[in-house]
Structure formats: C-alpha cells, structure tokens
C-alpha cells in the first residue's frame, strides 16, 4: 500500500517525466531520475513478493536512466551537457540495477498459459528467454568486462549481475508460472534448469 502511495506522489511531482522537459537544471534532473528508478525497483520488488503485476509500466514514463557519473561531476551550477564517464563510477552499481527493470517487469508480469486478456500482448517463453539472453549480453559488454574484481565493490557488482540474471531465470522457469505441476514447461527445460549449478 505504501509503495502505491509513493508511486502516486512521485507521479504527482512529475518524476515520471524527464527533467529537461520542465527546464530543470542537470543536478535536479539527476536526483529526480535516481529517485524515480528507486521507486520503480520498489514497485517491482513488491510485485514479486505479492505475486501481482507491477504498478508501473514501461509505457507510463519517459524518465531517462541516471548518468554514469561521479557525484562530484555535477554541481548546482552545472549546465548541459553532462558527459557520462566510461568505466566504474559511484553510480554504476545502482545503474546496473536500474538497467534490468524493463526486462524484469516482463518476466514477472505475464504467466505462460494464463488466460489472455483482450488487447494485452503476452510474450512466449522463448521470447522471454531471448530477452534475458540479450540483457545478460548487454550487462557483460557494458559493465562486466571493465570491472576490476580485486576491488571489493566491483567484485560485488560482478556477483550481483550474475545473481540478478540467475534470479530472473529462476522466476521464469518456476513451476507455479507454468501451472502447479509445471505442465506447460517441457521436460527439456525442466532438466536443463532444475539442477543447473550456474543458477543454484
């Protein structure tokens, strides 16, 4: 209930619209972006816990992802454009969590085999698998390849990326998403992921 209240307050403040639309300075824009995506994460986590659909849909906002920058890169008197950095920054860990939102919403939202609602498109299991493969590749190319695993926070970031993908696969192949007995999941899929050490 409180997450729902937070979403409505954020929307009434216009956080679901990107800052430059309102002529807001770069610092406030970045703060608004970070706050909005944290609320999106709370919404997704709440949906997972309660087995319900997320309250925020991808089509309901145009707020851009925060920039990959250090906090010192942006000040109250900063002007556009702010150039994002390459490599790991103070924002990278959170940014990775925000990157997975759209894909995770789709994975947790529609259940294969469920009754289709008129006018609501439902992706197949194969389409969702493809989305997760593309997400894993994007995170690997954009973030993981540049991580220094000897640095604790970067090592944790690498681990979190792997855990997020594994968790998404677990959610995707969970028997309850394919009826109680997993009847809509092929035996090949059951065998592939039931004992896969990579996603344990």
FILUM-788815 format. One record per residue: x, y, z of N, C-alpha, C in turn. Coordinates in Angstrom, 2 decimals. Example, Ala and Ser with C-alpha at 12.3 -4.5 7.8 and 13.67 -1.06 7.14 Angstrom:
BEGIN
<<13.19, -5.69, 7.80>, <12.30, -4.50, 7.80>, <13.20, -3.30, 7.80>>;
<<12.85, -2.25, 7.08>, <13.67, -1.06, 7.14>, <12.90, 0.03, 7.87>>;
***
This chain:
BEGIN
<<0.82, -1.20, 0.00>, <0.00, 0.00, 0.00>, <0.86, 1.26, 0.00>>;
<<1.91, 1.25, 0.83>, <2.76, 2.43, 0.93>, <3.56, 2.65, -0.35>>;
<<3.95, 1.56, -1.03>, <4.64, 1.72, -2.31>, <3.70, 2.36, -3.32>>;
<<2.43, 1.96, -3.30>, <1.45, 2.58, -4.18>, <1.30, 4.06, -3.91>>;
<<1.31, 4.44, -2.64>, <1.23, 5.85, -2.27>, <2.46, 6.59, -2.80>>;
<<3.64, 5.97, -2.63>, <4.89, 6.59, -3.11>, <4.85, 6.82, -4.62>>;
<<4.30, 5.84, -5.34>, <4.20, 5.97, -6.80>, <3.30, 7.15, -7.18>>;
<<2.17, 7.26, -6.52>, <1.24, 8.35, -6.84>, <1.83, 9.71, -6.50>>;
<<2.53, 9.80, -5.37>, <3.17, 11.06, -5.01>, <4.24, 11.43, -6.03>>;
<<5.04, 10.42, -6.42>, <6.10, 10.66, -7.41>, <5.51, 11.13, -8.74>>;
<<4.40, 10.52, -9.16>, <3.76, 10.93, -10.42>, <3.17, 12.32, -10.30>>;
<<2.62, 12.65, -9.13>, <2.07, 14.00, -8.95>, <3.17, 15.06, -8.98>>;
<<4.39, 14.67, -8.62>, <5.55, 15.57, -8.68>, <6.20, 15.58, -10.07>>;
<<5.69, 14.72, -10.95>, <6.22, 14.68, -12.31>, <7.53, 13.93, -12.44>>;
<<7.85, 13.06, -11.48>, <9.11, 12.32, -11.57>, <9.12, 11.32, -12.72>>;
<<7.94, 10.97, -13.21>, <7.86, 10.03, -14.33>, <8.09, 10.73, -15.68>>;
<<8.38, 12.03, -15.63>, <8.74, 12.79, -16.83>, <10.17, 13.31, -16.66>>;
<<10.95, 13.23, -17.72>, <12.36, 13.60, -17.61>, <12.54, 15.10, -17.36>>;
<<13.53, 15.44, -16.53>, <13.75, 16.80, -16.08>, <13.85, 17.88, -17.15>>;
<<14.62, 17.66, -18.22>, <14.76, 18.70, -19.24>, <13.44, 19.19, -19.85>>;
<<12.40, 18.33, -19.81>, <11.08, 18.73, -20.31>, <10.58, 19.96, -19.57>>;
<<10.92, 20.03, -18.27>, <10.47, 21.14, -17.43>, <11.52, 22.24, -17.32>>;
<<12.61, 22.11, -18.05>, <13.67, 23.11, -17.96>, <14.42, 23.06, -16.65>>;
<<14.50, 21.88, -16.04>, <15.17, 21.72, -14.75>, <16.67, 21.56, -14.96>>;
<<17.47, 22.09, -14.03>, <18.93, 22.03, -14.16>, <19.43, 20.59, -14.03>>;
<<20.65, 20.31, -14.49>, <21.18, 18.95, -14.51>, <21.22, 18.26, -13.15>>;
<<21.57, 18.98, -12.09>, <21.65, 18.36, -10.77>, <20.29, 17.85, -10.31>>;
<<19.27, 18.70, -10.42>, <17.94, 18.28, -10.00>, <17.41, 17.17, -10.91>>;
<<17.74, 17.24, -12.19>, <17.32, 16.19, -13.12>, <17.88, 14.84, -12.70>>;
<<19.16, 14.81, -12.34>, <19.79, 13.55, -11.93>, <19.18, 13.03, -10.63>>;
<<18.90, 13.91, -9.69>, <18.29, 13.49, -8.43>, <16.90, 12.90, -8.70>>;
<<16.12, 13.55, -9.55>, <14.78, 13.06, -9.89>, <14.86, 11.69, -10.58>>;
<<15.82, 11.53, -11.48>, <15.98, 10.24, -12.16>, <16.31, 9.13, -11.17>>;
<<17.23, 9.40, -10.29>, <17.63, 8.38, -9.31>, <16.47, 8.01, -8.40>>;
<<15.73, 9.00, -7.96>, <14.59, 8.75, -7.08>, <13.50, 7.95, -7.79>>;
<<13.20, 8.33, -9.04>, <12.15, 7.63, -9.78>, <12.51, 6.16, -9.98>>;
<<13.74, 5.86, -10.37>, <14.12, 4.48, -10.62>, <14.20, 3.66, -9.35>>;
<<14.51, 4.27, -8.22>, <14.45, 3.55, -6.95>, <13.00, 3.17, -6.63>>;
<<12.07, 4.07, -6.93>, <10.65, 3.76, -6.72>, <10.21, 2.64, -7.65>>;
<<10.71, 2.67, -8.89>, <10.40, 1.58, -9.84>, <10.90, 0.23, -9.31>>;
<<12.08, 0.23, -8.72>, <12.62, -1.01, -8.14>, <11.76, -1.50, -6.98>>;
<<11.32, -0.57, -6.13>, <10.44, -0.94, -5.03>, <9.13, -1.55, -5.55>>;
<<8.60, -0.94, -6.59>, <7.36, -1.42, -7.20>, <7.53, -2.85, -7.72>>;
<<8.64, -3.10, -8.42>, <8.90, -4.42, -8.97>, <9.09, -5.45, -7.86>>;
<<9.83, -5.07, -6.84>, <10.09, -5.99, -5.72>, <8.78, -6.32, -4.99>>;
<<7.92, -5.33, -4.82>, <6.63, -5.56, -4.17>, <5.76, -6.51, -4.99>>;
<<5.78, -6.32, -6.31>, <5.01, -7.19, -7.20>, <5.49, -8.63, -7.09>>;
<<6.81, -8.82, -7.05>, <7.36, -10.17, -6.92>, <6.92, -10.82, -5.60>>;
<<6.97, -10.05, -4.52>, <6.63, -10.58, -3.20>, <5.17, -11.00, -3.12>>;
<<4.29, -10.24, -3.77>, <2.86, -10.49, -3.65>, <2.27, -11.26, -4.84>>;
<<3.11, -11.58, -5.81>, <2.61, -12.32, -6.96>, <1.65, -11.53, -7.82>>;
<<1.81, -10.22, -7.82>, <0.93, -9.35, -8.62>, <1.73, -8.66, -9.71>>;
<<1.03, -7.99, -10.61>, <1.71, -7.25, -11.66>, <2.27, -5.94, -11.10>>;
<<3.42, -5.48, -11.62>, <3.95, -4.17, -11.18>, <2.96, -3.06, -11.47>>;
<<2.95, -2.04, -10.61>, <2.04, -0.91, -10.80>, <2.52, 0.05, -11.86>>;
<<3.84, 0.07, -12.11>, <4.43, 0.98, -13.10>, <4.75, 0.18, -14.36>>;
<<4.25, 0.65, -15.49>, <4.57, 0.01, -16.77>, <5.62, 0.84, -17.50>>;
<<6.35, 0.20, -18.40>, <7.39, 0.88, -19.15>, <6.83, 2.04, -19.96>>;
<<5.59, 1.90, -20.44>, <4.98, 2.92, -21.29>, <4.49, 4.14, -20.50>>;
<<4.48, 4.04, -19.16>, <3.87, 5.11, -18.36>, <4.85, 6.22, -17.99>>;
<<6.12, 6.12, -18.38>, <7.08, 7.17, -18.04>, <8.14, 7.32, -19.12>>;
<<8.76, 8.50, -19.17>, <9.83, 8.73, -20.13>, <11.11, 9.22, -19.44>>;
<<11.17, 9.05, -18.13>, <12.36, 9.43, -17.38>, <13.55, 8.59, -17.83>>;
<<14.63, 9.26, -18.18>, <15.82, 8.55, -18.64>, <16.60, 7.98, -17.46>>;
<<17.45, 7.01, -17.76>, <18.31, 6.45, -16.73>, <19.28, 7.52, -16.24>>;
<<19.67, 7.46, -14.97>, <20.71, 8.38, -14.48>, <22.00, 8.19, -15.27>>;
<<22.85, 9.20, -15.26>, <24.12, 9.11, -15.96>, <25.14, 8.34, -15.13>>;
<<26.07, 7.71, -15.82>, <27.16, 7.00, -15.15>, <28.26, 8.01, -14.81>>;
<<28.08, 8.70, -13.69>, <28.99, 9.77, -13.30>, <29.34, 9.67, -11.82>>;
<<30.40, 10.38, -11.43>, <30.72, 10.55, -10.02>, <29.85, 11.70, -9.49>>;
<<29.57, 11.68, -8.21>, <28.76, 12.76, -7.63>, <29.43, 14.12, -7.80>>;
<<30.76, 14.12, -7.82>, <31.48, 15.39, -7.96>, <31.45, 15.95, -9.37>>;
<<30.91, 15.15, -10.32>, <30.85, 15.61, -11.72>, <29.72, 16.60, -11.95>>;
<<28.84, 16.74, -10.98>, <27.67, 17.58, -11.19>, <27.43, 18.44, -9.95>>;
<<27.23, 19.72, -10.18>, <27.07, 20.71, -9.11>, <25.80, 21.53, -9.34>>;
<<25.34, 22.29, -8.36>, <24.13, 23.09, -8.54>, <24.20, 24.05, -9.73>>;
<<25.40, 24.52, -10.07>, <25.52, 25.46, -11.19>, <25.96, 24.78, -12.48>>;
<<25.96, 23.44, -12.53>, <26.35, 22.73, -13.74>, <25.34, 22.98, -14.86>>;
<<25.84, 22.96, -16.09>, <24.99, 23.19, -17.26>, <25.06, 21.97, -18.18>>;
<<24.06, 21.83, -19.03>, <24.07, 20.76, -20.01>, <25.12, 21.06, -21.07>>;
<<25.71, 20.03, -21.72>, <25.52, 18.60, -21.43>, <26.48, 18.09, -20.37>>;
<<26.04, 17.09, -19.61>, <26.91, 16.39, -18.67>, <27.35, 15.09, -19.36>>;
<<28.63, 14.91, -19.51>, <29.14, 13.76, -20.24>, <29.35, 12.58, -19.28>>;
<<28.67, 11.45, -19.52>, <28.86, 10.28, -18.65>, <30.26, 9.71, -18.79>>;
<<30.73, 9.10, -17.74>, <32.07, 8.51, -17.73>, <32.05, 7.09, -18.30>>;
<<33.22, 6.63, -18.72>, <33.42, 5.23, -19.08>, <33.97, 4.52, -17.85>>;
<<33.61, 3.27, -17.66>, <34.13, 2.52, -16.54>, <33.30, 2.66, -15.28>>;
<<33.82, 2.16, -14.18>, <33.09, 2.10, -12.92>, <33.09, 3.44, -12.22>>;
<<31.91, 3.87, -11.77>, <31.77, 5.12, -11.01>, <30.94, 4.86, -9.76>>;
<<30.72, 5.91, -8.98>, <29.87, 5.79, -7.79>, <28.44, 5.42, -8.15>>;
<<28.05, 5.65, -9.39>, <26.67, 5.41, -9.81>, <26.48, 4.04, -10.48>>;
<<27.57, 3.38, -10.85>, <27.48, 2.18, -11.68>, <26.66, 1.07, -11.04>>;
<<26.88, 0.79, -9.77>, <26.16, -0.29, -9.10>, <24.65, -0.09, -9.18>>;
<<24.20, 1.11, -8.83>, <22.76, 1.40, -8.90>, <22.25, 1.39, -10.33>>;
<<23.05, 1.90, -11.25>, <22.65, 1.97, -12.65>, <22.40, 0.58, -13.23>>;
<<23.22, -0.38, -12.84>, <23.03, -1.75, -13.30>, <21.68, -2.29, -12.83>>;
<<21.32, -2.00, -11.58>, <20.02, -2.44, -11.06>, <18.89, -1.79, -11.84>>;
<<19.06, -0.53, -12.21>, <18.02, 0.15, -12.98>, <17.91, -0.41, -14.41>>;
<<19.03, -0.85, -14.96>, <19.07, -1.35, -16.34>, <18.17, -2.58, -16.54>>;
<<18.00, -3.37, -15.49>, <17.26, -4.62, -15.65>, <15.75, -4.45, -15.51>>;
<<15.30, -3.26, -15.16>, <13.89, -3.06, -14.83>, <12.91, -3.51, -15.92>>;
<<13.11, -2.99, -17.13>, <12.15, -3.28, -18.21>, <12.04, -4.77, -18.48>>;
<<13.19, -5.43, -18.52>, <13.18, -6.87, -18.79>, <12.52, -7.64, -17.65>>;
<<12.85, -7.28, -16.41>, <12.30, -7.99, -15.27>, <10.79, -7.80, -15.15>>;
<<10.30, -6.61, -15.51>, <8.86, -6.37, -15.47>, <8.12, -7.38, -16.35>>;
<<8.68, -7.62, -17.52>, <8.04, -8.53, -18.47>, <8.13, -9.97, -17.98>>;
<<9.26, -10.33, -17.37>, <9.44, -11.69, -16.87>, <8.44, -12.00, -15.76>>;
<<8.24, -11.05, -14.85>, <7.36, -11.32, -13.71>, <5.89, -11.06, -14.03>>;
<<5.61, -10.38, -15.14>, <4.24, -9.94, -15.37>, <3.33, -11.04, -15.91>>;
<<3.55, -11.47, -17.15>, <2.60, -12.40, -17.76>, <3.07, -13.83, -17.59>>;
<<2.15, -14.70, -17.24>, <2.46, -16.10, -16.98>, <2.10, -16.94, -18.19>>;
<<3.06, -17.73, -18.73>, <2.74, -18.60, -19.86>, <1.56, -19.50, -19.53>>;
<<0.61, -19.57, -20.46>, <-0.54, -20.44, -20.26>, <-1.70, -19.78, -19.55>>;
<<-1.47, -18.59, -19.00>, <-2.57, -17.91, -18.32>, <-3.59, -17.43, -19.34>>;
<<-4.80, -17.18, -18.87>, <-5.84, -16.68, -19.76>, <-5.43, -15.30, -20.27>>;
<<-5.45, -15.11, -21.58>, <-5.03, -13.85, -22.16>, <-6.13, -12.80, -22.04>>;
<<-5.73, -11.62, -21.66>, <-6.67, -10.51, -21.57>, <-6.73, -9.83, -22.93>>;
<<-7.92, -9.54, -23.38>, <-8.09, -8.94, -24.69>, <-7.32, -7.62, -24.78>>;
<<-6.51, -7.50, -25.83>, <-5.76, -6.27, -26.06>, <-4.43, -6.21, -25.34>>;
<<-4.13, -7.23, -24.50>, <-2.86, -7.25, -23.77>, <-1.96, -8.31, -24.39>>;
<<-0.83, -7.87, -24.91>, <0.09, -8.79, -25.55>, <0.86, -9.59, -24.51>>;
<<0.97, -10.89, -24.74>, <1.69, -11.76, -23.82>, <2.83, -12.42, -24.57>>;
<<4.03, -12.32, -24.04>, <5.19, -12.90, -24.69>, <5.27, -14.40, -24.40>>;
<<5.82, -15.14, -25.35>, <6.03, -16.57, -25.15>, <7.26, -16.80, -24.29>>;
<<7.41, -18.02, -23.82>, <8.58, -18.38, -23.01>, <9.86, -18.15, -23.81>>;
<<9.83, -18.51, -25.08>, <11.02, -18.34, -25.93>, <11.39, -16.87, -26.10>>;
<<10.38, -16.01, -26.22>, <10.65, -14.57, -26.36>, <11.25, -14.00, -25.08>>;
<<10.78, -14.49, -23.94>, <11.34, -14.04, -22.67>, <12.77, -14.53, -22.49>>;
<<13.02, -15.77, -22.91>, <14.38, -16.30, -22.85>, <15.34, -15.45, -23.67>>;
<<14.87, -15.06, -24.85>, <15.69, -14.21, -25.71>, <15.98, -12.87, -25.05>>;
<<14.96, -12.30, -24.41>, <15.15, -11.02, -23.71>, <16.22, -11.13, -22.63>>;
<<16.17, -12.22, -21.86>, <17.14, -12.40, -20.78>, <18.55, -12.63, -21.33>>;
<<18.64, -13.35, -22.45>, <19.94, -13.55, -23.09>, <20.53, -12.21, -23.54>>;
<<19.68, -11.39, -24.13>, <20.14, -10.07, -24.61>, <20.53, -9.18, -23.44>>;
<<19.78, -9.26, -22.33>, <20.11, -8.47, -21.15>, <21.46, -8.91, -20.58>>;
<<21.67, -10.21, -20.46>, <22.93, -10.72, -19.92>, <24.11, -10.27, -20.77>>;
<<23.93, -10.31, -22.11>, <25.00, -9.88, -23.01>, <25.27, -8.38, -22.86>>;
<<24.21, -7.59, -22.76>, <24.37, -6.14, -22.61>, <25.12, -5.79, -21.32>>;
<<24.74, -6.43, -20.22>, <25.41, -6.16, -18.95>, <26.87, -6.59, -18.99>>;
<<27.13, -7.71, -19.67>, <28.51, -8.20, -19.77>, <29.37, -7.23, -20.57>>;
<<28.84, -6.77, -21.71>, <29.62, -5.90, -22.60>, <29.79, -4.50, -22.01>>;
<<28.72, -3.95, -21.44>, <28.76, -2.56, -20.97>, <29.40, -2.40, -19.59>>;
<<29.33, -3.46, -18.77>, <29.79, -3.31, -17.39>, <30.82, -4.35, -16.95>>;
<<30.51, -5.63, -17.11>, <31.35, -6.66, -16.52>, <32.77, -6.69, -17.07>>;
<<32.91, -6.46, -18.37>, <34.25, -6.56, -18.97>, <35.22, -5.53, -18.41>>;
<<34.71, -4.42, -17.88>, <35.57, -3.37, -17.37>, <35.77, -3.40, -15.87>>;
<<35.22, -4.41, -15.20>, <35.32, -4.47, -13.74>, <36.67, -5.01, -13.29>>;
<<37.19, -4.42, -12.23>, <38.41, -4.91, -11.58>, <37.97, -5.71, -10.36>>;
<<37.98, -7.04, -10.47>, <37.43, -7.89, -9.43>, <38.25, -7.87, -8.14>>;
<<39.45, -7.28, -8.19>, <40.26, -7.16, -6.98>, <39.78, -6.01, -6.09>>;
<<38.94, -5.14, -6.66>, <38.33, -4.05, -5.89>, <37.01, -4.57, -5.33>>;
<<36.84, -4.59, -4.01>, <35.66, -5.23, -3.40>, <34.32, -4.82, -3.99>>;
<<34.06, -3.52, -4.14>, <32.76, -3.09, -4.64>, <32.54, -3.54, -6.08>>;
<<33.60, -3.61, -6.86>, <33.46, -4.05, -8.24>, <33.28, -5.57, -8.31>>;
<<33.93, -6.29, -7.40>, <33.71, -7.73, -7.33>, <32.28, -8.05, -6.93>>;
<<31.74, -7.29, -5.98>, <30.35, -7.47, -5.57>, <29.40, -7.14, -6.73>>;
<<29.74, -6.10, -7.49>, <28.91, -5.72, -8.64>, <28.84, -6.85, -9.65>>;
<<29.97, -7.49, -9.93>, <30.00, -8.63, -10.85>, <29.12, -9.76, -10.33>>;
<<29.21, -10.03, -9.03>, <28.40, -11.08, -8.43>, <26.91, -10.77, -8.50>>;
<<26.56, -9.51, -8.25>, <25.16, -9.11, -8.28>, <24.57, -9.25, -9.68>>;
<<25.35, -8.91, -10.71>, <24.88, -9.09, -12.08>, <24.53, -10.55, -12.34>>;
<<25.41, -11.46, -11.93>, <25.17, -12.89, -12.13>, <23.95, -13.36, -11.35>>;
<<23.82, -12.86, -10.12>, <22.67, -13.24, -9.30>, <21.36, -12.74, -9.88>>;
<<21.36, -11.52, -10.42>, <20.13, -10.97, -10.99>, <19.67, -11.79, -12.19>>;
<<20.60, -12.16, -13.06>, <20.24, -12.98, -14.22>, <19.76, -14.36, -13.76>>;
<<20.46, -14.94, -12.79>, <20.04, -16.24, -12.27>, <18.67, -16.19, -11.64>>;
<<18.41, -15.12, -10.89>, <17.10, -14.96, -10.25>, <15.99, -14.80, -11.28>>;
<<16.28, -14.07, -12.35>, <15.28, -13.88, -13.40>, <14.96, -15.22, -14.07>>;
<<15.98, -16.04, -14.29>, <15.76, -17.36, -14.89>, <14.96, -18.26, -13.94>>;
<<15.27, -18.18, -12.66>, <14.52, -18.96, -11.67>, <13.05, -18.56, -11.69>>;
<<12.80, -17.25, -11.76>, <11.42, -16.76, -11.81>, <10.73, -17.23, -13.09>>;
<<11.46, -17.19, -14.18>, <10.90, -17.55, -15.48>, <10.51, -19.03, -15.54>>;
<<11.33, -19.89, -14.94>, <11.10, -21.33, -15.04>, <10.43, -21.93, -13.80>>;
<<10.00, -21.08, -12.88>, <9.36, -21.59, -11.68>, <8.08, -22.35, -12.06>>;
<<7.91, -23.57, -11.52>, <6.73, -24.38, -11.91>, <5.40, -23.66, -11.74>>;
<<5.26, -22.83, -10.71>, <3.98, -22.15, -10.49>, <3.63, -21.19, -11.62>>;
<<4.62, -20.80, -12.41>, <4.34, -19.93, -13.56>, <3.86, -20.76, -14.76>>;
<<3.92, -22.06, -14.63>, <3.53, -22.95, -15.73>, <2.51, -23.97, -15.24>>;
<<1.61, -23.48, -14.40>, <0.62, -24.26, -13.67>, <1.31, -25.05, -12.56>>;
<<0.56, -25.48, -11.61>, <1.14, -26.03, -10.37>, <2.10, -27.19, -10.62>>;
<<1.78, -28.03, -11.60>, <2.63, -29.19, -11.84>, <3.67, -28.94, -12.93>>;
<<3.78, -27.67, -13.37>, <4.76, -27.36, -14.40>, <4.41, -27.97, -15.75>>;
<<3.12, -28.22, -15.98>, <2.69, -28.95, -17.18>, <2.97, -28.21, -18.48>>;
<<3.16, -26.88, -18.42>, <3.42, -26.14, -19.65>, <4.92, -25.99, -19.94>>;
<<5.75, -26.55, -19.06>, <7.19, -26.47, -19.23>, <7.69, -27.81, -19.76>>;
<<8.42, -27.77, -20.86>, <8.89, -29.01, -21.47>, <9.86, -29.73, -20.53>>;
<<9.97, -31.05, -20.70>, <10.89, -31.83, -19.89>, <12.33, -31.38, -20.10>>;
<<12.63, -30.96, -21.32>, <13.98, -30.47, -21.63>, <14.31, -29.25, -20.78>>;
<<13.36, -28.32, -20.64>, <13.58, -27.13, -19.83>, <13.71, -27.49, -18.36>>;
<<12.87, -28.43, -17.91>, <12.94, -28.86, -16.51>, <14.31, -29.46, -16.20>>;
<<14.79, -30.31, -17.10>, <16.09, -30.96, -16.88>, <17.23, -29.95, -16.95>>;
<<17.09, -28.96, -17.83>, <18.17, -28.00, -18.05>, <18.40, -27.12, -16.83>>;
<<17.33, -26.70, -16.18>, <17.47, -25.71, -15.12>, <17.24, -26.23, -13.71>>;
<<16.66, -27.42, -13.58>, <16.37, -27.93, -12.24>, <17.64, -28.16, -11.42>>;
<<18.72, -28.59, -12.11>, <19.95, -28.89, -11.39>, <21.13, -28.13, -11.95>>;
<<20.84, -26.99, -12.59>, <21.92, -26.22, -13.18>, <22.73, -25.51, -12.10>>;
<<24.02, -25.86, -11.92>, <24.83, -25.23, -10.86>, <25.05, -23.75, -11.10>>;
<<24.92, -23.32, -12.35>, <25.14, -21.92, -12.66>, <24.07, -21.01, -12.09>>;
<<22.88, -21.57, -11.80>, <21.78, -20.76, -11.31>, <21.25, -21.28, -9.99>>;
<<22.09, -21.98, -9.25>, <21.66, -22.53, -7.97>, <21.50, -21.41, -6.94>>;
***
